[in-house]
């Protein structure tokens, strides 16, 4: 009620002056070329000037996309102010703003013409797999930070809305052909060709009907994830076995040698940590990339302002994708049907998305089960132990004995590239059980209906004129349906029936101007109800003060909630000896109550090893001495994640409207941050023997649980963007963003996973028509080194410095644009996160034929 009272107080204040519609400034010179006055809708769901938007918003229009040094609009988003890019593969890029980045970013929403194009079972988009063609882009609008007050579930870290061209306004045939080269100078992979063919056709039939068709076919060879840094360098530190001598070696992109694939073995009175050999990612997967996607839209206009549109989007994808593990998506399919009615004051949209993972598989499970297919863990470790003991009895040095024991235990191991190895991959990728196979077999659906009305636009126009208050309201209903495959998802209450999960919500927004239209105040309230949680209220309050049309100051407060995604709530996976379970009570009753933190178990086992190897204690003595290190897990079932965010910003024009300045600062507090925790349960029931159960990996069950951090987490940051129009065609600009994890009230064992560089900067210069249709652009990007934390791998990501450039030429008589360019021109390979691929240079040409530019 306090939020409702606040809004009533704000909007009951007498008007200072007559209300006039927002004025969109039209600059008098070449600043128009960078489209600073365009109308946007994503910031507040109503049409308004960028300069007067109530929150930070970035816009990438078709002209800026054409001038960008990147090969596509999806790549160009990377250079927008405040955006952090994670490259899981050549065809899979994930964007984030303002911290807490993840390779599956469920806190960032990607819309296409207002439609959420996420993969339903994970609650996040599969990059640009279902995104529009470059030829069909009108503009991209990006809102960094919290947007859930207006857009609902998931929009905590940001939102991007990709807007396409209406066939009534953009007609004709357009064709584009991109051809590129990557893996240049790569010692492990020869140079590979990249190709992307795009076709767009739009036609208007009379005054009422129009049709639009897009088709994109993309092929290439993916970036390779081949990081061999050891994630377990101190696994045998007490025995002074490091580097190549470490028998518990765990390379970042090697699988089958993780913690679940290691055992502690007593050999010659000392404790050794031994891991199975495993396989590198390149040995266990296919890096060929293929994406076929397209859409068809039918538009009918009842009048010039009332339009009904049906759109179908579909895609098939072969690619590498990353969540907690790395996956090969093969014959992965997504499709979406939507219907949208638009009038001056009402918009209603309904759509259904369907996802089928096809022949996809888990690369880690593939590697693990190739190992296990020729020899069980028990047999392998027995063979290893027997050979080691025999070798050391003959006086062979320990490092040599360890290597010889591994070679004997590995006899008969499948050899990568052989027919037998390839046959085994084909067999395992079809077994939907990650304890013995690797298949990813998920079918899911998402049904969504939403409506929005502005009654003061038409019906209550007189009320708006008399009071100055503009009212906007909306609702949405969403339902997820998943087919229980028995491995990834199960129905815990009704086995055999589809799993259903959903939410509904609505919002109301009021806005009003004061001080002769120089101050605009807007407030919104949103109420959401999820199937398994009580209703949650999200408020947003914003103020924009414009002393002149060229200078605009903004202040906003937003509260946001995120309900657990389907994956976080209902997952049920056996993966490499670790059971990952959803955080809802119906999925994990009894597990949370009896689990012990893996961090404490690891510390306990390390202390035992040190005491046995260094302090000459017996194993029993070491267990009794160190059992106090074991800590019971304090975590419990999932609750919605909550965010409070404050933002102060400025947008303005200087020097006869040639210089555009955009600055903001923000402070955000997270409560009930959703993350995963590793916690194990003893296999025995004797409470007096818990320490003995946890002293060995074979007498405990491993779990990875979705839960909430018990710590409040705070982060803050700022960004600055500048663009200066030197002449009609010359433009220079740059941006810098700063993000920092402020503090966590109490470290509680969960990884903070801020995963964000402190500084990201971009500098660019461009000229779209330097001489008779010849243009160019150059972009330099710097990103600070930072700590990356995830379940797959943790480590430091080195700083990134890249230079992108392109030269373009317009053959106006032929309506042809020729673009030649490259990203990461120096071809210095880098990682965007630990566990991902090394990204090198991509050199490309792009031929675009359109009816007009």
N, C-alpha and C positions, 0 to 999 in steps of 0.2 A: 504493500500500500504506500510505502514511503516514496517509491518511484512515481506512482500515479499522482500523489499529492504534489511532487516537485513539478511535474508537467503541467498540472492545473494552475499552479502559481505562476509559472512562466508565461503561459498563454492566456491568462486572464488580465494581464497588464494592458492598459489602454494603448491604442496605437499612437505613435508619434507623428505619423504622416500617412497619406493615402498609399495604398499598396500598389506597386507596379510590378509587372512581370520582370524576371531577371533579365538584365541586359547582357548580351554577349558581345564582348568588345571585338571590333574589327580593326586590327592594326592597319596603319596607313602605308606600311612599306613591306619589305621582303620578309618580315617576321611571319607573315601569313604562310610562307613556304614551309614553316615547321609546325603549322597547325596548332598554335597555342590557344586558339579561340574555339576549338571544336566542342561540340556538345557531347557529353558523356552521360552514361546512365548508371554505371556500376557502383559509383561511390555512394549514392543514396537512392538508387532505383528510380530516379526521375531525371529528365533531361536538364542539364545545367552546364555552365561553363566550367572548363578545367580550372580556371583561375579561382572560381568561387566554390569549388567542391569542399564539403565539410571535413573530409579526411584526405590523407595523401593518396594520390592516384597518378599513375603513369600511363601514357597513351602512346602506342606505336601504330602509326597510320600506314596506309599502303605506300605512300611516297617514301617515308623513312625506311620501310622494309626494303624497297627497291634500291635505296642508297646504301643500305647496310653492307658491311664487308662479309657478313655471314651468308651461307648458301640458302637459308630459308628463314621465314618469320619465326619459326620455333627456336632456331638457333639465335636469332637476333634478340629474343627476350632476355638472353643472358646478360646483355650489356645495359639493360634498364637499371636505373638507380636502385640499389638495395637488394638486387637479385643474386642469389647464390645458386650455381649450377652443379648438379651431381650427374656425372656421366656413367651410367651403368653399362652402356654399350653404345655403338654408333647410332642405333635406332631407338635408344631409350634414355631420355634425359629428364631429370627431375628438378623442379624449381622450388626454391624456398626463400622466404624473407624473414628477417628478424629472429633468427636462432632456432635451435632444436631441429636441425635438419635430419632427414632420414631417407634411405633409398626408396622406401614406400611411404610417401608423405601423406598421412591421413589427416594432417592439420592444414592442408593447402588444397583449395578447391579449383578445379578447372572446368569452365563452362564453355559451351559453344552455342552462341545465340541464346544464352540463358539456360541451356540444358546441361545438366551434370553428365559428363561422359566418362565417369569412373567405371572400373571393373567392379561389379557389385560385391564379389566375395571378399575383396580386400578394402573397399571403401576409398580407393584412390585411382587416379587415371593410369592407364598403361601408356604413359608418355603421349606421343602424337599418333598412336596406332589408330585412333578413331577421330583424329583432328582433321580440319578442312585442308583443302589444297591451297598452296601458295597463291594460285590464280584467283581464289575466291575470297581473299581476305579484304575486308573493309578497314578494320582496325582491331588492335588488341588493347584491352583496358586491364591494367593490373592494380589491385588494391593491396598494398602490403599491410600486414598486421591483422587485427581482429575484424571480422566482418560478419560474425554469426548473428548479430542482432537483427540483420535484415535477411541474411541468406541461410541461417540455420546451421544444422549439424556440419562439423568439420572445419568451418572457415575461421580458424584461430590464428594461423600464421600468415594467411593471405588468400587472395582469390584472383584468378585471371579469367576474363571473359573474352572469348575470341568471336568477333562479330563478322559475319559473312555478307557478301554483296547480294542485294535483292534483285531478282531477275527482271522486275519491272524497270529498274533503274540502270542495270548493267547488262546489256544484251550482246549476243554475238558469240563467235567461237574464239577460244584462246588455247594456245598450245605452248608447252614449255618442255625443254629437255635439258636436264642437268647431267653432266658427266664429270666424274672426279677420279682422283687417285689418292689412295692412302697406303699406309705401311711402306712409305718410301724410306729406304735406308734401315728398315727393320731387319735385324740379324736373324730373327726366328721365322719371319713370314715375308715372302716376296711381295713386291708392290701389287696392289689389287685395284680393280676398277669398280667405281661406284656409279650407279645410274639411277636416275629418277625421271620418269615420264609423266607429265600431267596434262589433262585435257579438261577444259570447262566449256560448256555450251549453255547459253540462256536465250530464251525466245519468248517474246510477248505476243499473245494471240488476242487481238482486239484490246479493249480497255479493261477487261475483267480477268483474264486468265494469262498466267505466265508459268514457264517450266524452266528448271535448271538441273543440269547433270554435271557431276565432277567424277573424275577417275584418276587415281594416282598409282603408279607401279614403281616400287623402290627395290633395288637390289644392291648388294655389296658384301664386303667381308668385314666382320666385326673387329673392334679393338680387342686385343688379347689381355686377359687377366693372368699375368705370369709372375706375380710378386713372390719371391722365394725367401723373404725375410722370415726368421724364426720367431713365432709367437710364444714359444716356450723355451727361451734360451737358458733359463736357470733350472730346467727340469731335473738336472743331475749336478747342480752346482756343488753339493756337499761332497761329490766324488771328483770334482774338478774336470768334468766332462763337458766341454763346450764346443760350439761350432759343429764341424763334421763328425766329431766324436760323440756328440749328444745323441743317445739312442731314443730320445723322446722328441726329436726334431719335428716341428709342426709348421711347415711353410704356410704363408698367408693364403696362397692359391693352390695349396695341395689339400686333398680331402681323403679321409680314411685314416688320418693320423691325429685327430683331435683328442680332447680329453676323454671322450667316450670310447675311444679306440686305444687307450693306454691302460696299462696295469703296472702296479708296483710289485716287483718280484724280489724276493730275498735270494741273493746269489753270493755264495762264499761268505755268509754272515753279514752282508751289506745289502741295503735296499736300493734297487735300481728302478727308475721310471722308464718303461719300455713302450714304445708305440709301434703299431703296425706300419707298414711302409707307405701305403696310400698311393694315389695318383695325382698328377698335376691336372689342372682344369683343362688345358689344351688337349690332354690325352683322353678326356672323358666326355668331350662335347663337340658340337659342330658349330663353327663360327660363321657360317653363311647366313646372310641377312636377306630377308624377303618380306615385303609388306605390300599387299594389294588392298587398297581402300577406295571407297567412293560413296557418293550420295546422290539422291534424286529428290527434288523439291517441286511440289505443285502448289501454286499460289492463286488464290481467287479473291478479287476485290469486289465487295458488295457496293462500295463507294470509295472515293479517293482516300478516306481515312479509316475504313473498316476492311481488314484483310484476314483471310483464313489460309493457313499454310500447313501442308503435310510434308514431312521430311523423313526419308529413310537414309540412314548411314550404316555402312557395313565395312568390315575389315577382316582380313586374315593376316597372321603374323608369324614369321619364323625369326627368332631373335634371342638374345640373352637378356635375362631380367634378374633383378636382385631384391630379395627381402632379407630375412635372417640368413637364408642360404642363397646360393646362385642357382638359377633355373634356366634350362633351355626351353623356350617356348617354341613349339613345333605344331603347325597347323592350328594355332590358337585363333579363335574366332570371337568377334564382338559385333553385335548389331543393335541398332536403336531405331524405333519408330516413334514419331512425335507428331502432335497436332497442336497448332498455336492459333488462337484468335486474338487479334489486336484491334482496339478501337482507341479513340483519344483518351478515354478514361478507364477502360477495362482491358486487362490482358489475362487470358486463361491458357494454360499450357499443360499438356498431358503427354507422357512418354513412357515407353517400356524399353529397357536394355536387357540384352541376353548375352551371356558369356559362356563359352565352352572352351576349356583348356586344350582340347584336342589330344595330340600325342606328346604333350610336354612332359618334362621330367626334372627331377631334383638332381643337380650335378653332384652334390656332396653324397647323397644316397647312392647314386650310381657308382661313384668311386669306392665307397665303403663296401657295397655288396658285390662288386667285382672281386675285391679282396676275399670276402667271405665265401664267395661261390666255389673257390678251389680248395679252401681250407678254413675250417671253423676257427673262431678265436681260441678256444681251448686247445685245439690241436696245434695251432701256430705257436702259441706261447709255450706249450710243452716242448715242441721241437726246438724252439729258441733256447729254452733253459737247458735242455739236455746237451746241445752242442756247445753252449757257453761253458758249462761245467767241464765237459770233456776237454775243451781247448785250454782252459785255465789250469787244469791238472797237469797238462804237458808243459806248462810254463809260458804259454803264449800271453803276450801283454793284453791287458783288459781292453783297450780300444780295438785292437786287432781281433780279439775274441768276440767282441760285440758285432763287428762287421761280418765275421765269418758265420756267426750264429744267425744273423739276419739272412745271409745268402742261402744258408741251408733251409731255414724256415720258409723262405720265399720260393723254393724249388717247385716248379709247376705253375707259378704265378702267371696269369694271362699277360701277354706282351702286347702293348699298344700298337695298333696298326695292322695286326695280323688278322686273317679271316676269322679265327676263333674268337679273338677279342671283339671284333665287330658284331659277330653273331651273339655274343653275350650281352652287348649293349642293346641290341634289338630285342633280346628276351627280357632283360631287366626293365626296359622302358615301358613294357606292357604289363608289369606286375604292380598292382595298386596297393602296395604295402611296403612302406619304407624300411621295415626291418629286413625284408628279403628282396625288395625291388626298388624302383625309383619313379614310377608313373605319377603324374599330377593329373587327376581326373576330377575336375570340378565343373559342374553346371550350375549357374545361378542366374537369377532374374531380379531386376529392380523395376518397380512400378511407381510412378511419381505423377502427382497432380498438384498444380498450384494455380492460384489466381491472385490478381492484384487489381485494386480499384482506386481511382482518385475521384471521389464523388464531388469534390469542389472544382473539378476541371470543367464539368458540363452540368450535371444535375443540380449541384449546390453552388453553382457559379455565383449566384447573388449573395449567398452566405459568405463566400470568400471575399467578395467585393466589399461587404459591409464590415466584416470582422478582420480581414487580412489573414485569416488562418487557412492554411492548406492542409488537407487531410489525405492521408494515404493509408490503405490497409491491405493486408494480404493473408493468404493461408497456404499451407502445403500439407500434403499427405504422402508418405513414402512407405513402401513395403518391399522387403527383401525376401526372396524365396530361394532356397538352396536345396538341391537334390543331395541327400546324404550318400556319399560314396563309400562310407565305411572306413576310410583311411584319414582323409582330411577333415571331413565333417560327419557327425552322426547326429541323429535326433535322440536326445537323452530321455524324452518323455513318451514319444510315440514312434518306436523304431519302424523304419520302412516308409514313413511319411515325410513329405518335404518339411524342411525347417523354415519357419516363418519368423521374421523379425522386422519391426517397423517403428515409425514415429509419426506424429502429426503436430502441427504448430501453426501459429499465426502471429502477425505483428500489426501494430498501428503506429503511424508516424505523423506527427504534427509539426508544422513549420510556420514561422511568422517573421516578418521583417520589422525593424525598429529604426529610429534615428534617420528618418528620410531614406529608408532602404539601405542604409550603410551597414546595419547589423542584421544578420539573419540567424535566428535560433531555431534549432530543430531537435526534437526529442522522439525517441521511439521506444516501444516496449514489445518484446517478443516472448511468447509462451510456447514451450515445446514439451510434449509428453511422449516418452518412449515406452515400449512394451514392458520393460522390466524396471523402470525407474519412475519416481514421482515427477510431476511437472516442474519445469525450471523456468525462471523468469530472467530474460536478458534485456537490460536497458542500454540505451545509447543516448548521449546528450552531446550536441555540437553547437558551436557558435562560429560564425564567420563575420569578421569586421572588415569592411572595405572603405577606408577613408576616401579613396578615389578608385576609379575603375581599374587602375593599373597596379594597385597594391592591396593585398588581401591577406589577413591574419586569421588563423583558425585555431580552435581549441576543442578537444573532444575527450570524452570519457566513454569507454565501452566495457561492458561486462559480457563475457562469452562462456558458453558451455559446449562441451563436446561429449556426446554419448559414445560409449565404446562401439567400435565398428563390429561388423559381423565376425570378422576374423579374430578380433581381440576377445569377443565374448564367447564364441562357440568353437574355436579351433580345437581339434582333437587328433594330434599327429604323433606317431612314433617315428623319431628321426635320429638315426645313429645312436641308439641306446638312450635317447632323451625323449621323454613324453612331454609335448607342449600342449597345454590345456587352456581353454578359455576361462576367463575370470568370473563368469556368472555362476552362482551357487548350483544351478542345475547341471553344470558341467564338471564341477570340481569339489563337490561336497566331500569332506573328510581329508582332502589332500592338504589344504592350507593349515588345518589344525595340527598336523603331525609332521610338518616339514622343518628341516634344518637348513640354514643358509649354506650354500656351496662355498662362499667366501670363507666361512669359519671352518668348514670341512677341509678345504685346501690348506688353510693355515695349520690345522690339527695334523694332517698327514705330513706336511713339510716339517713340522716340529718333531714328529716321530722319526722321520728319515734322518734329520740332523742329529738327534740324540743317539740313534743306532749307529750311524756311520762315523760320527765325530766324537761323541761322548761315551761310546762303548756301552750304552744301556742295552738291555734286552728289549725286544719288541713289546713285551707285556709291561715292563717298567716304563717305557716311553709312552705307552697308551695311558697308563694311570697318571703319569706326570702331567700330560698335556690335555686331558679330557675336558678341562675347564674352558678350553678355547672354543668348544662347540657351542653354537648359539641357535636357539630355536627361531624359526622365521616369525617376525612380527606382522607379516603382511596378511591381508584378508581380501575378500571378494571385491570386484571392481565397482567403482562409483564414477559418475560423470566427472570429466576434467573441467576445471573452472579457470578462467582468465579475467583479470582486471587490467585494463590498459589505458594510460593517459598519453595524449599526443598534442604537441604544440607545433604549429607549422606556419609557413609563409610562402606565398607565391606572388611574384611581382615582375613588372616590366620596367626597364631603364633605357636610357639613351635612345629616346624616340622609338621606343618599343622594339629595339634591336636585341637587347639582352634580357633573357628570361632567367629568373632565379627561383628555385624551388628548394626549400629547406624544411626539415622537420626534426624534432627530438621526441623520444617516447620512453616510457617506463612501463614495464609489464610484470605482473605477479601471477604465477601459476600455483594452483592448489589442486591436489589430487592428480598430479601429473601421471598419465598412464604410461607404464613401461613394463618391462619383463624382469623377473628375478629368477635366478637359478636356486632351487631348493630341493633337497633330496629327502627320501624317507627310508628308514632302515627296513630291511626285508624281514627281520625278526620282530617278535612282539615282546621280548623280555627287556623291560626298561633298564635293568641293571647291566645289560650287555650293549647298550647303544654305542658306547665308545668303540667297542670291538667291531660292530657292524660298519661304523663309519671309517674305520681304519683301512678298509679294503674297498676297492671299486666294485668288487663282485658281490658284496653283501648289502648293497643299497640300490634303490630305484631313483633314477635321475628325472627331475621335472624342471620344466621352464614354465613359469606361471605369469599370466597377465594380471597385473595388480596396480595399485596406486602408490606413488611415493608418499611417505609420511612427512615429507619436508616441503615447505613452501619454497619455491624457486623464483628468483627475481632476475630479470635482465633489463638492460637499457641500451639505447643506441641513438644514433643521429645520422642524417644523410643530407647531402647538399648536391644539387644539380644545377649546372649552368649551360646555357646555349646562347651563342652570339651569332647574329646574322651580319657578316661583314659587308656583303653586297647582295645583289639579287640571288646569286647562286652559291656564294661561299658561306659555309657555316662551320663554326668550331664549337666544341662543347666538351663537357666532362662531368663526371659525378664521383662522389666518394661516399661510402657508407661505413659506419662504425657500429659494431655490435659487441656487447660484453655481458658475460654471465656475472651478475652482481654478487649474488651469494645464495647459498642454501642454508636455511635456518639451522638444520641439524643433518649432518651426513648420515644417511640411513641405510647404506648398503646398495641402493640402486644407482646405476650409472646415470649421471646427470645428462649425458648425451647432448650437450649443447651443440657440438659438431659444427661450429661456425667460425670462420676467420674473423679476426678483430677488424681488419680493414679490407675493403674491396674498392678498387678505383678503376675508372675507365676514362680514357681521353680519346677524342675523335675529331677528325677534320674531313669535310666532304665538299664536293662541288658537283652538282648534278649535270651541269652543262658548262664545262670548262672551255670547250672550243668545238662548235659545230656538232653538238650531240655527244661529245666525248666527256665523260664524267669519271669521278673516282671517289673513294672513301678509304680512310685508314682508321683503325681502332687499336689502341693499346690497352691491355688489361693487366692489372696487378692484383694478386690475392695473397694475403698473409698466410704463413704457416699456421697450423692449428692442430689441436688434439682431436682425433676421431675416436669415438667409443661406440661399439656395437657388439651384438652377440656373435657376429662372424669374426670380427677382428678389431683390435684396438691398437692405435699407434699414431705417430705424428705425420700429418700430411705436409709435405714441403710446400714452400711458397711457389706460386705460379706467376709467370710473366709471359704473356703471349702477344703477338702482333698479327692482326688480321687486316687484309687489304683487298680491294677489288678495283678493276677498271671496267667501265661500261661504255658502250657506244650505241647510239640510237640511229638506225636507218629508217628515218621517218617515212620515206615513200613506201617502204615495205612493211611498216608497222612492226619492226623487229628490234628487239633489245638484245644486245650481246654483252654478257657479263663474264669476266674472267677474274678469278680471285683465289684466295687461300686463307685458311684459318691455321693458326699456329705456324706461321710461315717459317720460323727457324727450325721447325720440326724437332723441338726439344720435348721429349716425352715426359708426361706428368700424370699424377694421379689426383682425382678430385676427392677420393675417400679411400680408406684402407680396405682392401678386399676387392676393389673395382679394377677396371682395366687401365692400362697405360695408354694415354691419348696422345697421338702424334699429329702431324700436319695433314690436312685435307686440302687438296688443290683441285679446283673445279672450273668448269665453264657452264654457263647457263644461257640458253637461247629461249627467248620469250617472244611469241607472236601473238599480238592482241589487235582487236579492231582499232583501238586508240589507246594512247597513254594518258 
